[in-house]
Amino acid sequence: MHAARTDEEIYFRGGYASTWMNRELGVPLAQLQPVDVDSKTEQAVEDWHYWLER
């Protein structure tokens, strides 16, 4: 994925929008999982999920 958008709807919902296979794709951040990241990034994502669920 690439080219993050910042329009109000996506930002308000806590999502990520990108172009994939010539189509616009929007995904809630809560559904994204890091792949092959360093320990600091992994901890930050885990913390974010924790606070999201509270």
PDB file with SEQRES, HELIX, SHEET and CRYST1 records, atoms N, CA, C and O in Angstrom:
SEQRES   1 A   54  MET HIS ALA ALA ARG THR ASP GLU GLU ILE TYR PHE ARG          
SEQRES   2 A   54  GLY GLY TYR ALA SER THR TRP MET ASN ARG GLU LEU GLY          
SEQRES   3 A   54  VAL PRO LEU ALA GLN LEU GLN PRO VAL ASP VAL ASP SER          
SEQRES   4 A   54  LYS THR GLU GLN ALA VAL GLU ASP TRP HIS TYR TRP LEU          
SEQRES   5 A   54  GLU ARG                                                      
HELIX    1 AA1 GLU A    8  ARG A   13  1                                   6    
HELIX    2 AA2 LEU A   29  GLN A   31  5                                   3    
HELIX    3 AA3 SER A   39  GLU A   53  1                                  15    
SHEET    1 AA1 2 GLY A  15  TRP A  20  0                                        
SHEET    2 AA1 2 ARG A  23  PRO A  28 -1                                        
CRYST1    1.000    1.000    1.000  90.00  90.00  90.00 P 1           1          
ATOM      1  N   MET A   1       0.840  -1.181   0.000  1.00  0.00           N  
ATOM      2  CA  MET A   1       0.000   0.000   0.000  1.00  0.00           C  
ATOM      3  C   MET A   1       0.880   1.238   0.000  1.00  0.00           C  
ATOM      4  O   MET A   1       2.028   1.209   0.443  1.00  0.00           O  
ATOM      5  N   HIS A   2       0.317   2.321  -0.505  1.00  0.00           N  
ATOM      6  CA  HIS A   2       1.055   3.568  -0.513  1.00  0.00           C  
ATOM      7  C   HIS A   2       0.083   4.734  -0.630  1.00  0.00           C  
ATOM      8  O   HIS A   2      -1.116   4.535  -0.825  1.00  0.00           O  
ATOM      9  N   ALA A   3       0.591   5.917  -0.514  1.00  0.00           N  
ATOM     10  CA  ALA A   3      -0.190   7.153  -0.703  1.00  0.00           C  
ATOM     11  C   ALA A   3      -1.356   7.280   0.277  1.00  0.00           C  
ATOM     12  O   ALA A   3      -2.519   7.243  -0.125  1.00  0.00           O  
ATOM     13  N   ALA A   4      -1.042   7.427   1.542  1.00  0.00           N  
ATOM     14  CA  ALA A   4      -2.077   7.605   2.557  1.00  0.00           C  
ATOM     15  C   ALA A   4      -2.892   8.867   2.298  1.00  0.00           C  
ATOM     16  O   ALA A   4      -2.356   9.877   1.841  1.00  0.00           O  
ATOM     17  N   ARG A   5      -4.180   8.807   2.590  1.00  0.00           N  
ATOM     18  CA  ARG A   5      -5.054   9.975   2.440  1.00  0.00           C  
ATOM     19  C   ARG A   5      -5.332  10.572   3.804  1.00  0.00           C  
ATOM     20  O   ARG A   5      -5.134   9.921   4.830  1.00  0.00           O  
ATOM     21  N   THR A   6      -5.788  11.809   3.809  1.00  0.00           N  
ATOM     22  CA  THR A   6      -6.078  12.466   5.078  1.00  0.00           C  
ATOM     23  C   THR A   6      -7.453  13.111   5.074  1.00  0.00           C  
ATOM     24  O   THR A   6      -7.687  14.044   5.842  1.00  0.00           O  
ATOM     25  N   ASP A   7      -8.376  12.643   4.232  1.00  0.00           N  
ATOM     26  CA  ASP A   7      -9.686  13.285   4.236  1.00  0.00           C  
ATOM     27  C   ASP A   7     -10.399  13.039   5.560  1.00  0.00           C  
ATOM     28  O   ASP A   7     -10.062  12.095   6.274  1.00  0.00           O  
ATOM     29  N   GLU A   8     -11.374  13.867   5.897  1.00  0.00           N  
ATOM     30  CA  GLU A   8     -12.010  13.835   7.213  1.00  0.00           C  
ATOM     31  C   GLU A   8     -12.660  12.505   7.533  1.00  0.00           C  
ATOM     32  O   GLU A   8     -12.545  12.035   8.665  1.00  0.00           O  
ATOM     33  N   GLU A   9     -13.331  11.887   6.593  1.00  0.00           N  
ATOM     34  CA  GLU A   9     -14.020  10.634   6.873  1.00  0.00           C  
ATOM     35  C   GLU A   9     -13.032   9.546   7.283  1.00  0.00           C  
ATOM     36  O   GLU A   9     -13.241   8.871   8.291  1.00  0.00           O  
ATOM     37  N   ILE A  10     -11.970   9.372   6.521  1.00  0.00           N  
ATOM     38  CA  ILE A  10     -10.982   8.356   6.855  1.00  0.00           C  
ATOM     39  C   ILE A  10     -10.294   8.696   8.177  1.00  0.00           C  
ATOM     40  O   ILE A  10     -10.124   7.823   9.028  1.00  0.00           O  
ATOM     41  N   TYR A  11      -9.907   9.934   8.350  1.00  0.00           N  
ATOM     42  CA  TYR A  11      -9.241  10.349   9.578  1.00  0.00           C  
ATOM     43  C   TYR A  11     -10.145  10.135  10.782  1.00  0.00           C  
ATOM     44  O   TYR A  11      -9.695   9.632  11.812  1.00  0.00           O  
ATOM     45  N   PHE A  12     -11.409  10.510  10.666  1.00  0.00           N  
ATOM     46  CA  PHE A  12     -12.341  10.392  11.779  1.00  0.00           C  
ATOM     47  C   PHE A  12     -12.531   8.933  12.185  1.00  0.00           C  
ATOM     48  O   PHE A  12     -12.617   8.629  13.375  1.00  0.00           O  
ATOM     49  N   ARG A  13     -12.596   8.049  11.232  1.00  0.00           N  
ATOM     50  CA  ARG A  13     -12.809   6.632  11.507  1.00  0.00           C  
ATOM     51  C   ARG A  13     -11.528   5.914  11.912  1.00  0.00           C  
ATOM     52  O   ARG A  13     -11.567   4.739  12.277  1.00  0.00           O  
ATOM     53  N   GLY A  14     -10.424   6.590  11.852  1.00  0.00           N  
ATOM     54  CA  GLY A  14      -9.158   5.944  12.192  1.00  0.00           C  
ATOM     55  C   GLY A  14      -8.775   4.916  11.152  1.00  0.00           C  
ATOM     56  O   GLY A  14      -8.502   3.763  11.487  1.00  0.00           O  
ATOM     57  N   GLY A  15      -8.752   5.320   9.894  1.00  0.00           N  
ATOM     58  CA  GLY A  15      -8.467   4.375   8.831  1.00  0.00           C  
ATOM     59  C   GLY A  15      -7.308   4.788   7.967  1.00  0.00           C  
ATOM     60  O   GLY A  15      -6.695   5.838   8.158  1.00  0.00           O  
ATOM     61  N   TYR A  16      -7.028   3.938   7.020  1.00  0.00           N  
ATOM     62  CA  TYR A  16      -5.949   4.156   6.072  1.00  0.00           C  
ATOM     63  C   TYR A  16      -6.525   3.933   4.682  1.00  0.00           C  
ATOM     64  O   TYR A  16      -7.183   2.922   4.436  1.00  0.00           O  
ATOM     65  N   ALA A  17      -6.289   4.848   3.794  1.00  0.00           N  
ATOM     66  CA  ALA A  17      -6.769   4.705   2.417  1.00  0.00           C  
ATOM     67  C   ALA A  17      -5.571   4.686   1.487  1.00  0.00           C  
ATOM     68  O   ALA A  17      -4.601   5.417   1.685  1.00  0.00           O  
ATOM     69  N   SER A  18      -5.651   3.849   0.482  1.00  0.00           N  
ATOM     70  CA  SER A  18      -4.557   3.701  -0.450  1.00  0.00           C  
ATOM     71  C   SER A  18      -5.084   3.229  -1.790  1.00  0.00           C  
ATOM     72  O   SER A  18      -6.265   2.910  -1.930  1.00  0.00           O  
ATOM     73  N   THR A  19      -4.205   3.188  -2.764  1.00  0.00           N  
ATOM     74  CA  THR A  19      -4.534   2.615  -4.064  1.00  0.00           C  
ATOM     75  C   THR A  19      -3.899   1.245  -4.148  1.00  0.00           C  
ATOM     76  O   THR A  19      -2.710   1.089  -3.870  1.00  0.00           O  
ATOM     77  N   TRP A  20      -4.684   0.252  -4.531  1.00  0.00           N  
ATOM     78  CA  TRP A  20      -4.204  -1.118  -4.655  1.00  0.00           C  
ATOM     79  C   TRP A  20      -4.846  -1.729  -5.884  1.00  0.00           C  
ATOM     80  O   TRP A  20      -6.072  -1.746  -5.999  1.00  0.00           O  
ATOM     81  N   MET A  21      -4.050  -2.225  -6.788  1.00  0.00           N  
ATOM     82  CA  MET A  21      -4.529  -2.815  -8.033  1.00  0.00           C  
ATOM     83  C   MET A  21      -5.469  -1.861  -8.777  1.00  0.00           C  
ATOM     84  O   MET A  21      -6.525  -2.260  -9.268  1.00  0.00           O  
ATOM     85  N   ASN A  22      -5.059  -0.595  -8.847  1.00  0.00           N  
ATOM     86  CA  ASN A  22      -5.805   0.459  -9.538  1.00  0.00           C  
ATOM     87  C   ASN A  22      -7.189   0.727  -8.948  1.00  0.00           C  
ATOM     88  O   ASN A  22      -8.071   1.225  -9.648  1.00  0.00           O  
ATOM     89  N   ARG A  23      -7.385   0.408  -7.685  1.00  0.00           N  
ATOM     90  CA  ARG A  23      -8.651   0.687  -7.002  1.00  0.00           C  
ATOM     91  C   ARG A  23      -8.348   1.338  -5.671  1.00  0.00           C  
ATOM     92  O   ARG A  23      -7.307   1.082  -5.065  1.00  0.00           O  
ATOM     93  N   GLU A  24      -9.260   2.181  -5.219  1.00  0.00           N  
ATOM     94  CA  GLU A  24      -9.093   2.804  -3.913  1.00  0.00           C  
ATOM     95  C   GLU A  24      -9.534   1.820  -2.838  1.00  0.00           C  
ATOM     96  O   GLU A  24     -10.594   1.202  -2.938  1.00  0.00           O  
ATOM     97  N   LEU A  25      -8.710   1.685  -1.821  1.00  0.00           N  
ATOM     98  CA  LEU A  25      -8.960   0.737  -0.747  1.00  0.00           C  
ATOM     99  C   LEU A  25      -8.856   1.466   0.580  1.00  0.00           C  
ATOM    100  O   LEU A  25      -7.858   2.134   0.850  1.00  0.00           O  
ATOM    101  N   GLY A  26      -9.874   1.341   1.403  1.00  0.00           N  
ATOM    102  CA  GLY A  26      -9.854   1.918   2.737  1.00  0.00           C  
ATOM    103  C   GLY A  26      -9.922   0.811   3.772  1.00  0.00           C  
ATOM    104  O   GLY A  26     -10.766  -0.081   3.684  1.00  0.00           O  
ATOM    105  N   VAL A  27      -9.033   0.868   4.750  1.00  0.00           N  
ATOM    106  CA  VAL A  27      -8.966  -0.166   5.778  1.00  0.00           C  
ATOM    107  C   VAL A  27      -8.910   0.496   7.140  1.00  0.00           C  
ATOM    108  O   VAL A  27      -8.087   1.387   7.351  1.00  0.00           O  
ATOM    109  N   PRO A  28      -9.774   0.081   8.085  1.00  0.00           N  
ATOM    110  CA  PRO A  28      -9.660   0.605   9.451  1.00  0.00           C  
ATOM    111  C   PRO A  28      -8.307   0.213  10.052  1.00  0.00           C  
ATOM    112  O   PRO A  28      -7.861  -0.923   9.897  1.00  0.00           O  
ATOM    113  N   LEU A  29      -7.667   1.145  10.727  1.00  0.00           N  
ATOM    114  CA  LEU A  29      -6.366   0.854  11.321  1.00  0.00           C  
ATOM    115  C   LEU A  29      -6.421  -0.334  12.280  1.00  0.00           C  
ATOM    116  O   LEU A  29      -5.440  -1.065  12.423  1.00  0.00           O  
ATOM    117  N   ALA A  30      -7.552  -0.525  12.928  1.00  0.00           N  
ATOM    118  CA  ALA A  30      -7.684  -1.628  13.882  1.00  0.00           C  
ATOM    119  C   ALA A  30      -7.543  -2.986  13.199  1.00  0.00           C  
ATOM    120  O   ALA A  30      -7.268  -3.981  13.869  1.00  0.00           O  
ATOM    121  N   GLN A  31      -7.725  -3.047  11.888  1.00  0.00           N  
ATOM    122  CA  GLN A  31      -7.615  -4.312  11.168  1.00  0.00           C  
ATOM    123  C   GLN A  31      -6.216  -4.567  10.623  1.00  0.00           C  
ATOM    124  O   GLN A  31      -5.935  -5.664  10.140  1.00  0.00           O  
ATOM    125  N   LEU A  32      -5.343  -3.580  10.692  1.00  0.00           N  
ATOM    126  CA  LEU A  32      -3.991  -3.748  10.168  1.00  0.00           C  
ATOM    127  C   LEU A  32      -3.081  -4.351  11.226  1.00  0.00           C  
ATOM    128  O   LEU A  32      -3.146  -3.982  12.399  1.00  0.00           O  
ATOM    129  N   GLN A  33      -2.242  -5.270  10.808  1.00  0.00           N  
ATOM    130  CA  GLN A  33      -1.263  -5.883  11.691  1.00  0.00           C  
ATOM    131  C   GLN A  33       0.117  -5.683  11.085  1.00  0.00           C  
ATOM    132  O   GLN A  33       0.290  -5.859   9.879  1.00  0.00           O  
ATOM    133  N   PRO A  34       1.105  -5.317  11.903  1.00  0.00           N  
ATOM    134  CA  PRO A  34       2.454  -5.116  11.373  1.00  0.00           C  
ATOM    135  C   PRO A  34       3.092  -6.439  10.960  1.00  0.00           C  
ATOM    136  O   PRO A  34       2.850  -7.482  11.565  1.00  0.00           O  
ATOM    137  N   VAL A  35       3.909  -6.368   9.920  1.00  0.00           N  
ATOM    138  CA  VAL A  35       4.638  -7.539   9.436  1.00  0.00           C  
ATOM    139  C   VAL A  35       6.107  -7.166   9.321  1.00  0.00           C  
ATOM    140  O   VAL A  35       6.456  -6.163   8.698  1.00  0.00           O  
ATOM    141  N   ASP A  36       6.949  -7.963   9.914  1.00  0.00           N  
ATOM    142  CA  ASP A  36       8.399  -7.760   9.832  1.00  0.00           C  
ATOM    143  C   ASP A  36       8.805  -6.357  10.280  1.00  0.00           C  
ATOM    144  O   ASP A  36       9.420  -5.608   9.521  1.00  0.00           O  
ATOM    145  N   VAL A  37       8.453  -6.008  11.529  1.00  0.00           N  
ATOM    146  CA  VAL A  37       8.775  -4.693  12.078  1.00  0.00           C  
ATOM    147  C   VAL A  37       9.713  -4.849  13.271  1.00  0.00           C  
ATOM    148  O   VAL A  37       9.876  -5.943  13.810  1.00  0.00           O  
ATOM    149  N   ASP A  38      10.325  -3.741  13.673  1.00  0.00           N  
ATOM    150  CA  ASP A  38      11.208  -3.801  14.834  1.00  0.00           C  
ATOM    151  C   ASP A  38      10.386  -3.845  16.117  1.00  0.00           C  
ATOM    152  O   ASP A  38       9.170  -3.659  16.085  1.00  0.00           O  
ATOM    153  N   SER A  39      11.035  -4.087  17.226  1.00  0.00           N  
ATOM    154  CA  SER A  39      10.330  -4.276  18.504  1.00  0.00           C  
ATOM    155  C   SER A  39       9.612  -3.010  18.971  1.00  0.00           C  
ATOM    156  O   SER A  39       8.548  -3.099  19.584  1.00  0.00           O  
ATOM    157  N   LYS A  40      10.178  -1.833  18.691  1.00  0.00           N  
ATOM    158  CA  LYS A  40       9.524  -0.586  19.101  1.00  0.00           C  
ATOM    159  C   LYS A  40       8.217  -0.382  18.338  1.00  0.00           C  
ATOM    160  O   LYS A  40       7.218   0.040  18.920  1.00  0.00           O  
ATOM    161  N   THR A  41       8.220  -0.678  17.046  1.00  0.00           N  
ATOM    162  CA  THR A  41       7.003  -0.542  16.253  1.00  0.00           C  
ATOM    163  C   THR A  41       5.963  -1.552  16.704  1.00  0.00           C  
ATOM    164  O   THR A  41       4.785  -1.219  16.830  1.00  0.00           O  
ATOM    165  N   GLU A  42       6.388  -2.778  16.947  1.00  0.00           N  
ATOM    166  CA  GLU A  42       5.472  -3.813  17.413  1.00  0.00           C  
ATOM    167  C   GLU A  42       4.835  -3.410  18.744  1.00  0.00           C  
ATOM    168  O   GLU A  42       3.630  -3.584  18.931  1.00  0.00           O  
ATOM    169  N   GLN A  43       5.628  -2.876  19.662  1.00  0.00           N  
ATOM    170  CA  GLN A  43       5.095  -2.436  20.955  1.00  0.00           C  
ATOM    171  C   GLN A  43       4.128  -1.276  20.786  1.00  0.00           C  
ATOM    172  O   GLN A  43       3.098  -1.233  21.458  1.00  0.00           O  
ATOM    173  N   ALA A  44       4.435  -0.342  19.908  1.00  0.00           N  
ATOM    174  CA  ALA A  44       3.549   0.796  19.667  1.00  0.00           C  
ATOM    175  C   ALA A  44       2.204   0.333  19.127  1.00  0.00           C  
ATOM    176  O   ALA A  44       1.165   0.845  19.543  1.00  0.00           O  
ATOM    177  N   VAL A  45       2.206  -0.624  18.212  1.00  0.00           N  
ATOM    178  CA  VAL A  45       0.950  -1.139  17.651  1.00  0.00           C  
ATOM    179  C   VAL A  45       0.171  -1.884  18.729  1.00  0.00           C  
ATOM    180  O   VAL A  45      -1.046  -1.722  18.825  1.00  0.00           O  
ATOM    181  N   GLU A  46       0.837  -2.688  19.533  1.00  0.00           N  
ATOM    182  CA  GLU A  46       0.159  -3.400  20.621  1.00  0.00           C  
ATOM    183  C   GLU A  46      -0.462  -2.413  21.601  1.00  0.00           C  
ATOM    184  O   GLU A  46      -1.598  -2.605  22.035  1.00  0.00           O  
ATOM    185  N   ASP A  47       0.263  -1.368  21.951  1.00  0.00           N  
ATOM    186  CA  ASP A  47      -0.273  -0.345  22.856  1.00  0.00           C  
ATOM    187  C   ASP A  47      -1.491   0.337  22.240  1.00  0.00           C  
ATOM    188  O   ASP A  47      -2.489   0.569  22.922  1.00  0.00           O  
ATOM    189  N   TRP A  48      -1.405   0.656  20.946  1.00  0.00           N  
ATOM    190  CA  TRP A  48      -2.528   1.313  20.267  1.00  0.00           C  
ATOM    191  C   TRP A  48      -3.766   0.427  20.293  1.00  0.00           C  
ATOM    192  O   TRP A  48      -4.863   0.912  20.572  1.00  0.00           O  
ATOM    193  N   HIS A  49      -3.610  -0.871  20.007  1.00  0.00           N  
ATOM    194  CA  HIS A  49      -4.746  -1.808  20.056  1.00  0.00           C  
ATOM    195  C   HIS A  49      -5.317  -1.895  21.480  1.00  0.00           C  
ATOM    196  O   HIS A  49      -6.533  -1.959  21.660  1.00  0.00           O  
ATOM    197  N   TYR A  50      -4.454  -1.897  22.469  1.00  0.00           N  
ATOM    198  CA  TYR A  50      -4.899  -1.951  23.858  1.00  0.00           C  
ATOM    199  C   TYR A  50      -5.799  -0.755  24.172  1.00  0.00           C  
ATOM    200  O   TYR A  50      -6.891  -0.933  24.712  1.00  0.00           O  
ATOM    201  N   TRP A  51      -5.353   0.463  23.840  1.00  0.00           N  
ATOM    202  CA  TRP A  51      -6.121   1.642  24.142  1.00  0.00           C  
ATOM    203  C   TRP A  51      -7.369   1.748  23.276  1.00  0.00           C  
ATOM    204  O   TRP A  51      -8.370   2.325  23.702  1.00  0.00           O  
ATOM    205  N   LEU A  52      -7.322   1.215  22.101  1.00  0.00           N  
ATOM    206  CA  LEU A  52      -8.499   1.210  21.236  1.00  0.00           C  
ATOM    207  C   LEU A  52      -9.631   0.376  21.836  1.00  0.00           C  
ATOM    208  O   LEU A  52     -10.802   0.742  21.728  1.00  0.00           O  
ATOM    209  N   GLU A  53      -9.283  -0.734  22.462  1.00  0.00           N  
ATOM    210  CA  GLU A  53     -10.278  -1.635  23.037  1.00  0.00           C  
ATOM    211  C   GLU A  53     -10.844  -1.154  24.365  1.00  0.00           C  
ATOM    212  O   GLU A  53     -11.840  -1.705  24.835  1.00  0.00           O  
ATOM    213  N   ARG A  54     -10.245  -0.152  24.979  1.00  0.00           N  
ATOM    214  CA  ARG A  54     -10.720   0.340  26.276  1.00  0.00           C  
ATOM    215  C   ARG A  54     -11.917   1.229  26.127  1.00  0.00           C  
ATOM    216  O   ARG A  54     -12.443   1.728  27.121  1.00  0.00           O  
TER     217      ARG A  54                                                      
END                                                                             
